[in-house]
Structure formats: C-alpha cells, structure tokens
C-alpha cells in the first residue's frame, strides 16, 4: 500500500463501504487480511500496512508457487491474469500495448507524507473524529484565518517537482495534489480536505477556520499520515511548508509525498465486463491497470478476474456481475465509458442503477446498499460462489 493505509469509509451508507461488504461475502482474501489488521480510523477502515501486506503474502505463498522474475512477454497458452499495477512500464508496458492495440494512457497520482506521532505538538493538536463519531482515530491541527491564508499562499508558490519531457500533467480528479487544489480558489481547501465541520477545538470550544487531519498509520500508533495531502512539492519544500501547520512545527517526516505515473489500459475498447480481453478471452486484466481507482476497487477487480479465470479453467462460463452490485457497476463503467475520454473511477452510488421505487433522499443510499447485497447474495448462491 503506497498512497495511504486507508481502505476508506466503513459504513454501508458509503459506496466503498458497500463494496467492501460485497467482497467479504465473496470470501475476499484482501478483506480478511484488512479486517484482521485494522487500526483505529474513526468511520474508516485503515490497516497496519506492514502486517496487512505480510498476511496477504503469506496466504498467497501457502497456496501458490511464487516465481520472482521479470515478465516481458504475455504469449502464454494457459489462462493468464495481468495484474501488474499502475506503475507498469518498460517491456511489459510495450507488450500490453501490443496486445491491446492502444497507445497507452496514464495519469498522475500522489502519495501523502507520514510523520511520527511523537513529533506532533498536542498542545495545539487534539485527537477526535468528526462529530465525535467512531473511536477518534484522527489527530486534528486547527488553523485560524491568517494561518490558513499564509499556508495556502506558501503551498501554491512552493517549488514542485518537474515532470519528464515525455510526461504531461494529467491529474486524476479524485486524487489531486493539494497544491493544485489550493490554486483553484481561496476556500477550496477549507471546503475540501481542510474542512472544519464537525470538529470543536477543545482549547477554544469553537469550530476552527480550517483543520488539517492526520490519520493513524500503524497499529502501534507511532505514525500518522496527512489526510488528503497528496503532493508533488520537492522534499525540502514539504518540510518547510507542512511545518507551518499548527501542531506540526517540529514534524518528523518519515515518508515524503511523491508523484508517480499511473498506467492503465483503455478498457472500454479492449475489455469485457468479465475482465477478459476481447481479443483473447484467456487473458484477464485486473486491478488499477483496468481503470478502476483505489485500493478497494482494484482488489474488487482482481476478485472478479480471479473468480472468472477459475470458472474458465473448470469449463464454466465467465460471469458478468449484476449492475445493481458495486462489483457489477464498476465492471460496467470501465467497459462502457467513453473510450475517447476514459478516466479512472472510484466506486460511487452514482454508478448503480436508480431504485425502482420512491424513497426519502436520506434513505436512498441505504436502500441501494440493501438492494446490492440482496442481489449479490442471490447471484452468488445461484452460481455456488458462496
């Protein structure tokens, strides 16, 4: 896990929370490992990334022969799943381009910095979740108006890393660098990742002008990451600018934010909703390289590809998951979107078909979740998936 240790919202009123519950019902290894290694994160599911990764690796090695070598050609006769991830490059990227007949696409993604807990000044910062929900797994650093405006100005003007000549800046809208967000308007950050809503500063008994939140990074609670602070500032500028945040004046940054190029195929052109390659159904693609965005969505894509590759090996038909489920909605999106303007997508309730009955707006998401789980259970039971 690179960008964050969070698998995002846990509740069924959030689409990614629903997706995780669907994965649990399909006996997902990733969700089992996450649930076993979760750490406090308010209303989100966050994991100790080292223990989580170790659990997944141990399980894979217990059931499969692992060969550590570079793959540059995909001319296998057997069923194949290509899950090479968003940093696919070099000879393998060229091989994928050959298979898909496409020029290849990419967007920039960014990782947020991580600081040590002992370097946070808790005379200014405090632990709490919004509206005091959950277990208070966040550390909050409040800003007054002057502090916020000065921070925003320095953030915008700070020195940034420069892309290579062959790369163009094509940011994914759901994971923009914080300095790009800051440049969009004076209040963009205050209404986004720095929104103070639901947080009361225990010193002033008031809602701050803006709040920077830090999320627990490991089970020992010795590390915290800056929520929403994906960045491509150079490291020296990260030290200077992020230490302007009240409570982080002496922050020890143990991992700096970084920018990297993410590669993905043009799934609407080349992929079936079963995650099979149109030109060769024995080849599956899975994970973020398909154009799904996020850890959970990538794992869900792998779950579908895994189920369908196993069915193919048994002489069974590959399955198209119902669009009323999050799994089906994601598969439908990446294979039917506008191929000329295809962009990666997180799961959202907006991808699911509308309800066929009227309900209160406040109840809509829960009703969509209830329908999704009922549809998935029926679908899976009929096909003996669970």
PESULUR-V676211 format. One record per pair of residues at least 24 apart in sequence whose C-alpha atoms are under 10 Angstrom apart, sorted by the first residue. I is the first residue (numbers start at 1). J is the second residue. If there is no record, write none. Layout:
# PESULUR-V676211
I	J
I	J
This chain:
# PESULUR-V676211
1	47
1	48
1	49
1	50
1	52
1	53
1	295
2	49
2	110
2	111
2	112
2	258
2	295
3	109
3	110
3	111
3	112
3	113
3	225
3	228
3	229
3	230
3	257
3	258
3	259
3	294
3	295
4	46
4	47
4	49
4	110
4	111
4	112
4	113
4	114
4	215
4	217
4	225
4	226
4	227
4	228
4	230
4	295
5	38
5	39
5	45
5	46
5	47
5	48
5	49
5	50
5	52
5	215
5	216
5	217
5	218
5	224
5	225
5	295
6	34
6	38
6	39
6	41
6	44
6	45
6	46
6	47
6	48
6	49
6	215
6	216
6	217
6	225
6	227
6	294
6	295
6	296
7	31
7	34
7	38
7	44
7	45
7	46
7	47
7	294
7	295
7	296
7	297
8	41
8	43
8	44
8	45
8	46
8	294
8	295
8	296
9	41
9	42
9	43
9	44
9	45
9	46
10	41
10	42
10	43
10	44
10	45
10	46
11	43
11	44
11	45
11	366
12	365
12	366
12	367
12	368
12	369
12	370
13	349
13	362
13	363
13	364
13	365
13	366
13	367
13	368
13	369
13	370
14	347
14	348
14	349
14	365
14	366
14	369
15	326
15	346
15	347
15	348
15	349
15	350
15	351
15	352
15	365
15	366
15	368
15	369
16	294
16	296
16	297
16	326
16	346
16	347
16	348
16	349
17	43
17	44
17	45
17	296
17	347
17	369
18	325
18	326
18	327
18	347
18	348
18	349
18	365
18	366
18	368
18	369
18	370
18	372
18	373
19	296
19	297
19	300
19	325
19	326
19	327
19	330
19	347
19	348
19	369
19	372
19	373
20	45
20	296
20	297
20	299
20	300
20	326
20	327
21	326
21	369
21	373
22	300
22	325
22	326
22	327
22	369
22	372
22	373
22	376
22	377
23	296
23	299
23	300
23	303
23	304
23	326
23	327
25	373
25	376
25	377
25	380
25	385
25	386
26	300
26	303
26	304
26	307
26	376
26	377
26	380
26	385
26	386
27	303
27	385
27	386
28	299
28	300
28	302
28	303
29	55
29	56
29	59
29	60
29	299
29	303
30	55
30	56
30	295
30	296
30	299
30	300
30	302
30	303
31	56
31	296
31	299
31	300
32	56
33	57
33	59
37	218
37	219
38	218
38	219
39	137
39	216
39	217
39	218
39	219
39	220
39	221
40	134
40	135
40	136
40	137
40	138
40	215
40	216
40	217
40	218
40	219
40	221
41	128
41	129
41	134
41	135
41	136
41	137
41	138
41	214
41	215
41	216
41	217
42	128
42	129
42	130
42	132
42	133
42	134
42	135
42	136
42	137
42	138
42	215
42	216
43	129
43	130
43	133
43	134
43	135
43	136
43	137
44	134
44	137
44	215
46	137
46	215
46	216
46	217
46	218
46	219
47	216
47	217
47	218
47	219
48	216
48	217
48	218
48	219
48	220
48	221
49	217
49	218
49	219
50	218
50	219
51	218
51	219
71	95
72	96
74	98
74	99
74	283
75	99
75	283
76	282
76	283
77	282
77	283
78	282
78	283
78	313
79	280
79	281
79	282
79	283
79	284
79	309
79	310
79	312
79	313
80	276
80	281
80	282
80	283
80	284
80	285
80	305
80	306
80	309
81	275
81	276
81	277
81	282
81	283
81	284
81	285
81	286
81	302
81	305
81	306
81	309
82	283
82	284
82	285
82	286
82	287
82	289
82	290
82	302
82	305
83	284
83	285
83	286
83	287
83	288
83	289
83	290
83	298
83	301
83	302
83	305
84	263
84	285
84	286
84	287
84	288
84	289
85	262
85	263
85	264
85	285
85	286
85	287
85	288
85	289
85	290
85	298
86	260
86	261
86	262
86	263
86	264
86	265
86	287
86	288
86	289
86	290
86	291
86	293
87	260
87	261
87	262
87	263
87	264
87	288
87	289
88	261
88	262
88	263
88	264
88	289
89	261
89	262
89	263
93	263
93	264
93	265
96	264
96	265
97	265
97	266
99	270
99	277
99	279
99	280
99	283
100	265
100	266
100	267
100	269
100	270
100	271
100	277
100	278
100	279
100	280
101	265
101	266
101	269
101	270
101	279
102	265
102	266
102	269
102	270
103	265
103	266
104	263
104	264
104	265
104	266
105	170
105	261
105	262
105	263
105	264
105	265
105	266
105	289
105	291
105	342
105	343
106	167
106	168
106	169
106	170
106	171
106	172
106	260
106	261
106	262
106	263
106	264
106	265
106	289
106	291
106	343
106	344
107	167
107	168
107	169
107	170
107	171
107	172
107	173
107	260
107	261
107	262
107	263
107	264
107	343
107	344
108	163
108	167
108	168
108	169
108	170
108	171
108	172
108	173
108	175
108	176
108	177
108	232
108	259
108	260
108	261
108	262
108	263
109	170
109	171
109	172
109	173
109	174
109	175
109	176
109	177
109	230
109	231
109	232
109	258
109	259
109	260
109	261
109	262
110	171
110	172
110	175
110	176
110	177
110	178
110	228
110	229
110	230
110	231
110	232
110	257
110	258
110	259
110	260
110	261
110	262
111	175
111	177
111	225
111	226
111	228
111	229
111	230
111	231
111	232
111	255
111	256
111	257
111	258
111	259
111	260
112	177
112	178
112	225
112	226
112	227
112	228
112	229
112	230
112	231
112	232
112	255
112	256
112	257
112	258
112	259
113	214
113	224
113	225
113	226
113	227
113	228
113	229
113	230
113	231
113	235
113	238
113	239
113	242
113	253
113	254
113	255
113	256
113	257
113	258
114	214
114	215
114	216
114	217
114	223
114	224
114	225
114	226
114	227
114	229
114	251
114	252
114	253
114	254
114	255
114	256
114	257
115	214
115	216
115	217
115	222
115	223
115	224
115	225
115	226
115	248
115	250
115	251
115	252
115	253
115	254
115	255
115	256
116	216
116	217
116	221
116	222
116	223
116	224
116	225
116	251
116	252
116	253
116	254
116	255
117	214
117	216
117	217
117	221
117	222
117	223
117	224
117	225
117	251
117	252
118	221
118	222
118	223
118	224
118	250
118	251
118	252
119	222
119	223
119	247
119	248
119	249
119	250
119	251
119	252
119	253
120	224
120	246
120	247
120	248
120	249
120	250
120	251
120	252
121	246
121	247
121	248
121	249
121	250
121	251
122	246
122	247
122	248
123	203
123	246
123	247
124	201
124	202
124	203
124	246
124	247
124	248
125	201
125	202
125	203
125	211
125	212
125	213
125	214
125	245
125	246
125	247
125	248
126	200
126	201
126	202
126	203
126	213
126	247
127	201
127	202
127	213
127	214
127	215
128	198
128	199
128	200
128	201
128	202
128	213
129	198
129	199
129	200
129	213
130	196
130	197
130	198
130	199
130	200
131	197
131	198
131	199
131	200
132	198
132	199
132	200
133	198
136	215
136	216
137	214
137	215
137	216
137	217
137	221
137	224
138	212
138	213
138	214
138	215
138	216
138	224
138	225
138	226
138	227
139	211
139	212
139	213
139	214
139	215
139	216
139	224
139	225
139	226
139	227
139	247
140	194
140	196
140	199
140	200
140	201
140	210
140	211
140	212
140	213
140	214
140	215
140	226
140	246
140	247
141	194
141	196
141	201
141	208
141	210
141	211
141	212
141	213
141	214
141	245
141	246
141	247
141	248
142	194
142	196
142	199
142	200
142	201
142	207
142	208
142	209
142	210
142	211
142	212
142	213
142	245
142	246
142	247
143	194
143	196
143	207
143	208
143	209
143	210
143	211
143	212
143	244
143	245
143	246
143	247
144	207
144	208
144	209
144	210
144	211
144	246
145	208
145	209
145	210
146	209
147	209
147	210
147	244
147	245
147	246
148	186
148	187
148	189
148	190
148	194
148	209
148	210
148	211
148	212
148	244
148	245
148	246
149	186
149	187
149	210
150	241
150	244
151	182
151	241
151	242
151	243
151	244
151	245
152	178
152	179
152	181
152	182
152	183
152	185
152	186
152	187
152	189
152	241
153	179
153	182
153	183
153	186
153	241
154	179
154	182
154	237
154	240
154	241
154	242
154	244
155	179
155	180
155	181
155	182
155	183
155	231
155	233
155	237
155	238
155	240
155	241
155	242
155	244
156	180
156	181
156	182
156	183
156	184
156	233
157	183
157	233
157	237
158	232
158	233
158	234
158	236
158	237
158	238
158	240
158	241
159	232
159	233
159	234
159	235
159	236
159	237
159	238
160	231
160	232
160	233
160	234
160	235
160	236
160	237
160	238
161	231
161	232
161	233
161	234
161	235
161	258
161	259
162	232
162	233
162	234
162	259
163	232
163	259
163	260
163	261
167	261
168	261
169	261
170	261
171	261
171	262
171	343
172	262
172	293
172	343
172	344
172	345
173	343
173	344
173	345
174	293
174	294
174	344
174	345
174	346
175	228
175	229
175	230
175	231
175	293
175	294
176	228
176	229
176	230
176	231
176	232
177	228
177	229
177	230
177	231
177	232
177	233
177	257
177	258
177	259
178	228
178	229
178	230
178	231
178	232
178	233
179	229
179	230
179	231
179	232
179	233
180	230
180	231
180	232
189	228
192	228
193	226
193	227
193	228
193	229
194	227
194	228
194	229
211	245
211	246
212	245
212	246
212	247
223	252
223	253
223	254
224	253
224	254
225	253
225	254
225	255
225	256
225	257
226	257
229	257
230	256
230	257
230	258
230	259
231	256
231	257
231	258
231	259
232	256
232	257
232	258
232	259
232	260
233	257
233	258
233	259
234	258
234	259
262	288
262	289
262	291
263	288
263	289
263	290
263	291
264	288
264	289
264	290
264	291
264	292
264	342
264	343
264	344
265	289
265	290
265	291
265	334
265	342
265	344
266	290
266	291
266	334
266	335
266	337
266	338
266	339
266	340
266	341
266	342
266	343
266	344
267	291
267	292
267	331
267	333
267	334
267	335
267	336
267	337
267	338
267	339
267	342
267	343
267	344
268	331
268	332
268	333
268	334
268	335
268	336
268	337
268	338
268	339
268	340
268	342
269	334
269	335
269	336
269	337
269	338
269	339
269	340
269	342
270	335
270	339
271	331
271	334
271	335
271	336
272	320
272	331
272	332
272	334
272	335
272	336
273	304
273	305
273	318
273	319
273	320
273	321
273	328
273	329
273	330
273	331
273	332
273	333
273	334
273	335
273	336
274	301
274	304
274	305
274	307
274	308
274	309
274	317
274	318
274	319
274	320
274	321
274	328
274	331
274	332
274	335
275	301
275	302
275	304
275	305
275	306
275	308
275	309
275	318
275	319
275	320
275	331
275	334
275	335
276	305
276	308
276	309
276	318
281	309
281	312
281	318
282	309
282	312
282	313
283	309
284	308
284	309
288	344
288	345
289	344
290	331
290	334
290	335
290	344
291	330
291	331
291	333
291	334
291	335
291	342
291	343
291	344
291	345
291	346
292	330
292	331
292	333
292	334
292	343
292	344
292	345
292	346
292	347
293	330
293	343
293	344
293	345
293	346
293	347
294	344
294	345
294	346
294	347
295	346
296	346
296	347
297	326
297	327
297	330
297	345
297	346
297	347
298	346
300	326
300	327
300	328
300	330
300	331
301	327
301	328
301	330
301	331
303	327
304	328
304	331
307	385
319	379
319	383
321	375
321	376
321	379
321	380
322	352
322	372
322	375
322	376
322	379
323	351
323	352
323	353
323	372
323	375
323	376
324	349
324	351
324	352
324	353
324	354
324	355
324	368
324	369
324	371
324	372
324	373
324	374
324	375
324	376
325	349
325	351
325	352
325	353
325	368
325	369
325	370
325	371
325	372
325	373
325	374
325	375
325	376
325	379
326	351
326	352
326	368
326	369
326	372
326	373
326	376
327	352
327	372
327	376
328	352
328	372
328	376
329	353
